[in-house]
Amino acid sequence: MAVDVQDFQRDVLDRSHDRPVVVDFWAAWCGPCRILGPVLERLAEQAQGGWILAKVDTEIFPHIAEQYGVRGIPNVKLFLEGKPVAEFTGALPEASIRQWLEKHLPGKFVRELEHAEALFVSGNEQGARATVDDVLAKDPGNLRARILAAQLLLFSDPDRATTLLEDLEEHVDNFEKIDSVRTLAAILSKASNPDGLPEGTARVLYASALQAAARRDFDAALAAFIEVIRTDRHYDHDGSRKACIAIFKYLGEGHELTLKHRRDFSGALY
């Protein structure tokens, strides 16, 4: 879907609260604009309403172009929730534009997954699981849903949690969360087999940290892992550092326990 903007507030800002709006800042005298325009229109048509293409003639609306920092055209900006969140300048090849769209457009079921993530953070895992299961039934390949499902399954079925993520590599979005699930699954395995831990002065303390993590007492686990870092930084192949990072990513950077232990963690390292 493509529209020639007449009212920027209505056609771009207001609409971007309902679906993504890709804005093409162009002018009739601009040769590269005439090359880029049809490509964007074709991609918008192929998107079948997944996003809207809004064309802004900078000769008619120079104040809008100036307001949004357009210094060269063609300039393309993506608007979400009334704000520009990504842009590029110049007549890029179609393949590059597709990659840009794939990187910056929000995935399907964004609102549902934001709700599920909020439920997860608040401790309502049953509600989060119901929402995630519903999304995955409709869109089995949804990366955000797969990651959240793995987080929800981690402590009840770690093998299944890691299986959900087994084909995902470092180039995908949110890989740090994927890596945290894998690291925590390994921690659970070690917690169930403490006799297999390497010898060393930190062995007993490290085992207690693993046990605390396994029972989801992350406050005690982080405190113990940090103490291991102070005692024997490289015990179990730097296992305590990796465990702390995995727990921080699992809980989220804004979680009270992450905030509580971050400074001590950094201090132990440096």
Secondary structure, DSSP 8 states (H G I E B T S, - for coil): -EEE-S-HIIIIIIGGGTS-EEEEEE-TT-HHHHHHHHHHHHHHHHTTTSSEEEEEETTT-HHHHHHTT--SSSEEEEEETTEEEEEEES---HHHHHHHHHHHS--TTHHHHHHHHHHHHHT-HHHHHHHHHHHHHH-TT-HHHHHHHHHHHTTT-HHHHHHHTTT--TTSTTHHHHHHHHHHHHHHHHHT-GGGS--STTHHHHHHHHHHHHTT-HHHHHHHHHHHHHH-TTHHHHHHHHHHHHHHHHH-TTSHHHHHHHHHHHHHH-
